[in-house]
Amino acid sequence: MKNFDAFIFIVALLLVTGCGSVDKIARHDFYTGYYKFKPEDASVTRVYVEESGDSLNIYNVVFDGRKKSPDTTTRRPVVISTVNSGDYMHNSTFHRNSFDIDLTTAILKYRPSQKDVPRQLNANLNAALYAGLRKDYFKIVTRTNPLKQTSSSLRHFGFDAGFFAGFGITPVNFTVTSGHTEMEYDGIVFEKGVAVYFGIDFLTFGISLGFDNLLDENHKYWVYNQKPWIGLMLGIANF
């Protein structure tokens, strides 16, 4: 229980000190800012979008050297739900690049066989900070119901690639220490690695290559210490 309590403390510390306020991390939704805009039958342009629920105000962007700003004389108001087939905004896409800081967890870890221990599939509690480069796409999609009524909405998907680091717990026993301890307990590990994510709306999942370090005196006997694992990752701060 002491190790588990320590792990909970570490996760809480990650949440409070590592990430800042929740509205500053994992902000993957559509919000006011600069975008690349691609209409269905036109070339890509840079725009500034002012977002307010279902309503958008879209402005062209002007450049003064490297400085960019919205051209307020080009305001184009749009109500997303009323966009129909044939409209200029139909099937158009907004795209942005960003630096991403999230919370993530490896919901499954596949560990190759080590010494006399067969390959393992683990699902132990863990949490990590992730940082990487992200691309988000927001596409206006129009649907028609059986009554021939149409309604449009923004569909979101995105991609991430970067690094993660955090803490987790893992079983430590006679088998995984090659007989060097008779104790059975949950050890704390420091985990780190690289990951690639794919996101659809509010769900973000990915694949990772990671390494764990056991943080106690049995680390020199633990067969998985600093050995690679492949993980199924889930974003946990973008809901």
C-alpha positions as CSV (number, residue, x, y, z in Angstrom):
1,M,0.0,0.0,0.0
2,K,2.9,2.4,0.6
3,N,4.0,2.1,-3.0
4,F,0.5,2.6,-4.2
5,D,0.0,5.7,-2.0
6,A,3.3,7.1,-3.3
7,F,2.2,6.5,-6.9
8,I,-1.1,8.4,-6.3
9,F,0.9,11.3,-4.8
10,I,3.2,11.3,-7.9
11,V,0.3,11.4,-10.3
12,A,-1.4,14.2,-8.3
13,L,1.9,16.1,-8.5
14,L,2.0,15.6,-12.3
15,L,-1.5,17.0,-12.5
16,V,-1.0,20.0,-10.3
17,T,2.6,21.1,-11.1
18,G,3.4,19.6,-14.4
19,C,0.5,20.6,-16.5
20,G,-0.8,23.9,-15.3
21,S,-4.6,24.5,-15.7
22,V,-6.6,21.9,-17.6
23,D,-7.9,24.4,-20.1
24,K,-4.2,25.0,-21.2
25,I,-3.4,21.4,-22.0
26,A,-4.8,19.0,-24.5
27,R,-6.9,21.8,-26.1
28,H,-7.8,19.8,-29.2
29,D,-11.1,21.3,-29.9
30,F,-11.9,24.1,-32.4
31,Y,-11.2,27.5,-30.9
32,T,-10.5,31.1,-31.9
33,G,-7.1,31.5,-33.7
34,Y,-5.2,31.2,-36.9
35,Y,-5.8,28.3,-39.3
36,K,-5.0,27.2,-42.8
37,F,-8.3,27.1,-44.7
38,K,-9.0,24.8,-47.6
39,P,-12.4,25.1,-49.4
40,E,-13.5,22.1,-51.4
41,D,-12.8,23.7,-54.8
42,A,-10.2,26.3,-54.0
43,S,-6.6,26.6,-52.9
44,V,-5.4,26.9,-49.3
45,T,-5.4,30.3,-47.6
46,R,-4.5,31.5,-44.2
47,V,-7.4,32.8,-42.1
48,Y,-8.2,34.0,-38.6
49,V,-11.3,32.4,-37.1
50,E,-13.4,33.9,-34.3
51,E,-15.4,31.0,-32.8
52,S,-18.6,31.3,-30.7
53,G,-20.4,28.0,-30.5
54,D,-22.0,27.2,-33.8
55,S,-21.0,30.6,-35.3
56,L,-17.8,31.6,-36.9
57,N,-16.4,34.9,-38.1
58,I,-13.6,34.2,-40.7
59,Y,-11.1,36.9,-41.7
60,N,-8.4,36.9,-44.3
61,V,-4.8,37.3,-42.9
62,V,-2.4,40.1,-43.9
63,F,1.3,40.0,-43.3
64,D,3.6,42.8,-42.3
65,G,7.0,41.1,-42.6
66,R,6.7,38.2,-40.2
67,K,3.9,39.7,-38.3
68,K,0.4,38.6,-39.2
69,S,-3.0,40.0,-38.3
70,P,-6.7,39.6,-39.3
71,D,-8.0,41.9,-42.0
72,T,-11.2,43.0,-40.3
73,T,-12.7,44.3,-43.6
74,T,-12.9,40.8,-45.0
75,R,-15.2,39.4,-42.2
76,R,-17.2,36.4,-43.4
77,P,-19.9,35.2,-40.9
78,V,-20.8,31.4,-41.0
79,V,-23.3,29.4,-39.0
80,I,-21.9,25.8,-39.3
81,S,-25.2,24.0,-38.8
82,T,-26.8,25.8,-41.8
83,V,-24.0,25.0,-44.4
84,N,-25.6,23.0,-47.3
85,S,-24.3,21.3,-50.4
86,G,-23.2,23.8,-52.9
87,D,-22.3,26.5,-50.3
88,Y,-18.7,27.9,-50.4
89,M,-18.1,26.3,-46.9
90,H,-19.4,22.9,-47.8
91,N,-16.7,20.2,-47.2
92,S,-14.1,22.8,-46.3
93,T,-11.3,22.1,-43.9
94,F,-9.5,24.1,-41.2
95,H,-6.0,22.9,-40.3
96,R,-3.6,24.0,-37.6
97,N,-0.1,23.0,-36.3
98,S,0.7,23.2,-32.6
99,F,3.0,22.1,-29.8
100,D,1.1,19.7,-27.6
101,I,1.4,18.9,-23.9
102,D,-0.9,16.2,-22.6
103,L,-1.4,13.6,-20.0
104,T,-1.3,10.0,-21.3
105,T,-1.3,6.4,-20.1
106,A,-0.2,3.1,-21.5
107,I,-3.3,1.0,-21.1
108,L,-1.4,-2.1,-22.3
109,K,2.3,-2.9,-22.3
110,Y,3.7,-5.8,-24.4
111,R,7.0,-6.9,-23.0
112,P,9.1,-9.4,-25.0
113,S,10.5,-12.5,-23.2
114,Q,13.5,-11.9,-20.9
115,K,15.7,-14.7,-19.6
116,D,13.3,-17.4,-18.4
117,V,10.3,-15.1,-18.2
118,P,7.9,-15.5,-21.2
119,R,6.5,-12.5,-23.0
120,Q,4.0,-10.5,-21.0
121,L,1.0,-8.3,-21.7
122,N,0.6,-5.9,-18.7
123,A,-2.1,-3.5,-17.7
124,N,-0.7,-1.8,-14.7
125,L,-1.6,1.7,-13.4
126,N,0.6,4.5,-14.9
127,A,0.5,8.1,-16.0
128,A,2.9,10.3,-17.9
129,L,3.4,13.7,-19.4
130,Y,3.5,13.8,-23.2
131,A,5.0,16.6,-25.4
132,G,5.1,16.6,-29.1
133,L,4.1,18.2,-32.4
134,R,0.5,18.0,-33.4
135,K,-1.6,18.5,-36.6
136,D,-5.4,19.1,-36.2
137,Y,-8.0,19.0,-39.0
138,F,-11.6,20.2,-38.7
139,K,-13.9,19.4,-41.6
140,I,-17.4,20.7,-42.2
141,V,-19.5,17.6,-42.8
142,T,-23.1,17.8,-44.0
143,R,-25.6,15.0,-43.2
144,T,-29.1,14.4,-44.5
145,N,-31.7,12.6,-42.4
146,P,-34.5,10.4,-43.7
147,L,-36.8,13.5,-43.9
148,K,-34.3,15.0,-46.4
149,Q,-33.3,17.7,-43.8
150,T,-29.6,18.6,-43.7
151,S,-27.4,19.7,-40.9
152,S,-23.7,20.4,-40.8
153,S,-21.1,20.1,-38.1
154,L,-17.3,20.1,-37.6
155,R,-15.6,16.7,-37.6
156,H,-12.2,16.6,-36.0
157,F,-9.2,14.4,-36.4
158,G,-5.5,14.9,-35.5
159,F,-2.1,13.4,-35.4
160,D,0.7,13.6,-32.7
161,A,4.3,12.5,-32.5
162,G,6.6,13.1,-29.5
163,F,8.0,12.0,-26.2
164,F,6.5,11.0,-22.8
165,A,7.8,10.4,-19.3
166,G,6.0,9.5,-16.1
167,F,5.5,6.9,-13.4
168,G,3.7,3.6,-12.9
169,I,3.5,0.5,-10.8
170,T,4.6,-3.0,-11.7
171,P,4.6,-6.4,-9.9
172,V,8.0,-7.4,-8.4
173,N,8.4,-11.0,-7.3
174,F,10.7,-14.0,-7.3
175,T,10.2,-14.7,-11.1
176,V,10.9,-11.2,-12.5
177,T,14.0,-10.8,-10.3
178,S,15.6,-14.1,-11.3
179,G,15.1,-15.4,-7.8
180,H,16.8,-12.5,-6.0
181,T,13.8,-11.6,-3.8
182,E,11.1,-13.7,-2.1
183,M,8.9,-10.6,-1.6
184,E,5.9,-9.9,-3.8
185,Y,5.0,-6.2,-4.1
186,D,4.0,-3.4,-6.5
187,G,7.2,-1.5,-7.4
188,I,7.3,2.0,-8.7
189,V,8.8,2.5,-12.2
190,F,9.9,5.6,-14.1
191,E,8.7,5.2,-17.7
192,K,9.7,7.1,-20.8
193,G,9.7,6.7,-24.5
194,V,8.3,7.9,-27.9
195,A,4.7,7.7,-29.1
196,V,2.6,8.4,-32.1
197,Y,-1.1,9.3,-31.6
198,F,-4.2,9.5,-33.7
199,G,-7.3,11.4,-32.5
200,I,-10.9,11.5,-33.6
201,D,-13.1,14.1,-31.9
202,F,-12.5,13.6,-28.1
203,L,-10.7,10.2,-28.3
204,T,-6.9,10.0,-28.7
205,F,-5.1,6.8,-28.8
206,G,-1.6,5.7,-30.1
207,I,1.3,3.3,-30.2
208,S,4.5,3.8,-28.2
209,L,8.0,2.4,-27.7
210,G,8.9,2.7,-24.0
211,F,11.5,1.8,-21.4
212,D,11.0,1.4,-17.6
213,N,13.3,1.8,-14.7
214,L,12.4,0.2,-11.3
215,L,12.9,2.8,-8.6
216,D,14.1,0.6,-5.7
217,E,17.1,-1.6,-4.7
218,N,15.8,-4.5,-6.8
219,H,16.3,-2.6,-10.1
220,K,19.6,-4.4,-10.8
221,Y,17.7,-7.8,-10.7
222,W,14.5,-6.8,-12.4
223,V,14.5,-8.5,-15.8
224,Y,12.6,-5.7,-17.5
225,N,14.8,-2.8,-16.3
226,Q,15.6,-0.6,-19.3
227,K,14.2,-3.2,-21.7
228,P,11.9,-2.0,-24.5
229,W,8.2,-2.5,-24.5
230,I,5.4,-1.7,-27.0
231,G,2.4,0.1,-25.6
232,L,-1.2,1.0,-26.5
233,M,-1.6,4.6,-25.4
234,L,-4.6,6.6,-24.4
235,G,-4.8,10.4,-24.0
236,I,-6.4,11.1,-20.6
237,A,-6.5,15.0,-20.6
238,N,-8.5,15.8,-23.7
239,F,-12.1,15.2,-22.7
